[in-house]
Amino acid sequence: MADFDAIVVGAGCAGSVAAYELAKAGKSVLVVERGNYAGAKNMTGGRIYSHALKEVFPDFEQQAPLERRITHERISLMAPDANFTVDFMSDAMNVPGQDSYSVLRGPFDQWLAEQAEDAGAEFICGIPVEELVMEGSRVRGVRAGEDEITADVVLLCDGVNSLLAEQAVGAARPPASQIAVGIKQTIELPASVITDRVLAGSDDEGAAWLFAGDATKGSFGGGFMYTNRDSISLGIVAGIEATMTHGKAPVYQMLEDLKHHPAVAPLIRGGKVVEHSGHMVPEGGVNIMPALTGDGVLLAGESAMMCVNLGYQVRGMDFAVAAGMHAGREAARALDAGDTSKAGLAGYVAALEDSFVMKDLRQFQKVPAFMEGLDRMFCGYPEMIRDMMNKMFVVDGSPVEPMRKQMMPIVKGMGMMNLFKDVRGAMKAL
Ligand SMILES: Cc1cc2nc3c(=O)[nH]c(=O)nc-3n(C[C@H](O)[C@H](O)[C@H](O)COP(=O)(O)OP(=O)(O)OC[C@H]3O[C@@H](n4cnc5c(N)ncnc54)[C@H](O)[C@@H]3O)c2cc1C
């Protein structure tokens, strides 16, 4: 007989939610986390879209350590000497289930783990799972140091760069073109200062801000800023291959320069850096997704590459929460049926296919290839917009030409065909 009904590897969003569902269904479940506590090693931008969380924890707004509700969406095209920003607010973003919140993974992941623990899950932290215990091609448990612990089903929720996924289902290592590196600083400031600087309505509200162009020195990727209650998360996500082959600066330099850009410096002025972090980001989505199940094993969250970066939206946590929920529920059903083989776990794949997880990942499957070929978004369009805005807003006393005559040379400089191609490409990919 196995030591546990289920073992979950990793106490991130996917893992703790899966453990919560399994424990709630009355199963004995052990979570093994390599960090000293849940969230110790985890990183996000970040903001979580609430819809998936609400399905698991309908009252999460009252309980979870949320930072601020995001009420301002900002997107900037950034040139070295200029910045063009779209600022969007809408009542629709405040409706429960349609809203989103900035979070810090330390407190947030500990809260998720507490929900699982309260439901009956056991946690061991500070121990990495080094390999899986196999019987032929069937996963029987995990090996951590000298210990071997067995279970009827193992849930791999160990995030991007999962070596265990390779062992369990033969997941291929993703190519450098499909992986980005993210770095972030958390910069402390008084809550009211942040509120005033981003023009939020109160200390409970805040902004999500993405920057394309000079943030990554014109190469594939972008900058991000999220307001927490009394800190700002500021960072860079940069494609690994693009940075290696034609990046104009190392990623840490991109972040240092972003902090000094005139559009960003006033936001963080006087702030104190209290945390640095770095993490990989899978950008290939469904194109690099491994098999989601094997005999005695299933994968949820970023161990299965469930993440999308659309340039105006980064999503991984809502996928991880939803996948963790389905993984926990379907693993419990398979345990009840006494069949945790790949065939017995097929309900998990069906549930994901039926949910927004696979539907959205498939919807955006052309985005990575489109983004990779969209050099002009990072170097070209920001400068074009700057030049157009300069024509509109700079008055120097010289006679003004008709708007069409001012704008056409700038647009033609970029190439009408290029513009047409990129807009058409975006329509097809998004
Ligand atoms: C810079 C950056 C910005 C992002 N911004 C956003 C955003 O704004 N919104 C959004 O929704 N998503 C964002 N994401 C993506 C999001 O953070 C991830 O998709 C999400 O955290 C994935 O959750 P997960 O549970 O699958 O994995 P993780 O949160 O990575 O959890 C995996 C867990 O497994 C543990 N683990 C790993 N290996 C082992 C092992 N061998 N043994 C034991 N434990 C192990 C880890 O310590 C960790 O606790 C961002 C990511 C980055 C890096």
The ligand as a MOL file (V3000), in Angstrom:
LIG
                    3D

  0  0  0     0  0            999 V3000
M  V30 BEGIN CTAB
M  V30 COUNTS 53 58 0 0 0
M  V30 BEGIN ATOM
M  V30 1 C 8.7200 38.0580 -14.1460 0
M  V30 2 C 7.4240 37.3210 -14.1860 0
M  V30 3 C 6.2380 38.0300 -14.2960 0
M  V30 4 C 5.0140 37.3610 -14.3160 0
M  V30 5 N 3.8730 38.0900 -14.3050 0
M  V30 6 C 2.6810 37.4420 -14.1930 0
M  V30 7 C 1.4840 38.1920 -13.9930 0
M  V30 8 O 1.4840 39.4130 -13.8440 0
M  V30 9 N 0.3100 37.4950 -13.9420 0
M  V30 10 C 0.2600 36.1190 -14.0330 0
M  V30 11 O -0.8360 35.5490 -13.9460 0
M  V30 12 N 1.3920 35.4060 -14.1890 0
M  V30 13 C 2.5940 36.0250 -14.2530 0
M  V30 14 N 3.7430 35.2860 -14.3560 0
M  V30 15 C 3.6430 33.8220 -14.4590 0
M  V30 16 C 3.2490 33.1920 -13.1400 0
M  V30 17 O 4.0520 33.6900 -12.0980 0
M  V30 18 C 3.3960 31.6810 -13.2460 0
M  V30 19 O 2.6870 31.2400 -14.3820 0
M  V30 20 C 2.8520 30.9510 -12.0300 0
M  V30 21 O 3.5680 31.3240 -10.8880 0
M  V30 22 C 2.9450 29.4530 -12.2250 0
M  V30 23 O 2.4860 28.8090 -11.0660 0
M  V30 24 P 2.9120 27.3120 -10.7730 0
M  V30 25 O 2.2220 26.9180 -9.5230 0
M  V30 26 O 2.7170 26.4760 -11.9770 0
M  V30 27 O 4.4940 27.3720 -10.5640 0
M  V30 28 P 5.3290 28.1340 -9.4630 0
M  V30 29 O 4.5890 29.2580 -8.9080 0
M  V30 30 O 6.6600 28.3910 -10.0870 0
M  V30 31 O 5.4840 27.0470 -8.3120 0
M  V30 32 C 6.3070 25.9150 -8.4600 0
M  V30 33 C 6.7050 25.4500 -7.0730 0
M  V30 34 O 7.3950 24.2200 -7.1670 0
M  V30 35 C 8.5380 24.2560 -6.3190 0
M  V30 36 N 9.4890 23.2860 -6.8670 0
M  V30 37 C 10.1320 23.3180 -8.0640 0
M  V30 38 N 10.8920 22.2260 -8.2260 0
M  V30 39 C 10.7180 21.4800 -7.1050 0
M  V30 40 C 11.2450 20.2210 -6.6840 0
M  V30 41 N 12.0560 19.5270 -7.4690 0
M  V30 42 N 10.8830 19.7530 -5.4760 0
M  V30 43 C 10.0350 20.4550 -4.6710 0
M  V30 44 N 9.4980 21.6480 -5.0180 0
M  V30 45 C 9.8410 22.1440 -6.2330 0
M  V30 46 C 8.9800 25.7140 -6.3960 0
M  V30 47 O 9.8270 26.0580 -5.3070 0
M  V30 48 C 7.6440 26.4130 -6.3720 0
M  V30 49 O 7.1900 26.6440 -5.0800 0
M  V30 50 C 4.9790 35.9260 -14.3030 0
M  V30 51 C 6.1780 35.2130 -14.1850 0
M  V30 52 C 7.3760 35.8940 -14.1030 0
M  V30 53 C 8.6430 35.1040 -13.9080 0
M  V30 END ATOM
M  V30 BEGIN BOND
M  V30 1 1 1 2
M  V30 2 1 2 3
M  V30 3 2 2 52
M  V30 4 2 3 4
M  V30 5 1 4 5
M  V30 6 1 4 50
M  V30 7 2 5 6
M  V30 8 1 6 7
M  V30 9 1 6 13
M  V30 10 2 7 8
M  V30 11 1 7 9
M  V30 12 1 9 10
M  V30 13 2 10 11
M  V30 14 1 10 12
M  V30 15 2 12 13
M  V30 16 1 13 14
M  V30 17 1 14 15
M  V30 18 1 14 50
M  V30 19 1 15 16
M  V30 20 1 16 17
M  V30 21 1 16 18
M  V30 22 1 18 19
M  V30 23 1 18 20
M  V30 24 1 20 21
M  V30 25 1 20 22
M  V30 26 1 22 23
M  V30 27 1 23 24
M  V30 28 2 24 25
M  V30 29 1 24 26
M  V30 30 1 24 27
M  V30 31 1 27 28
M  V30 32 2 28 29
M  V30 33 1 28 30
M  V30 34 1 28 31
M  V30 35 1 31 32
M  V30 36 1 32 33
M  V30 37 1 33 34
M  V30 38 1 33 48
M  V30 39 1 34 35
M  V30 40 1 35 36
M  V30 41 1 35 46
M  V30 42 1 36 37
M  V30 43 1 36 45
M  V30 44 2 37 38
M  V30 45 1 38 39
M  V30 46 1 39 40
M  V30 47 2 39 45
M  V30 48 1 40 41
M  V30 49 2 40 42
M  V30 50 1 42 43
M  V30 51 2 43 44
M  V30 52 1 44 45
M  V30 53 1 46 47
M  V30 54 1 46 48
M  V30 55 1 48 49
M  V30 56 2 50 51
M  V30 57 1 51 52
M  V30 58 1 52 53
M  V30 END BOND
M  V30 END CTAB
M  END
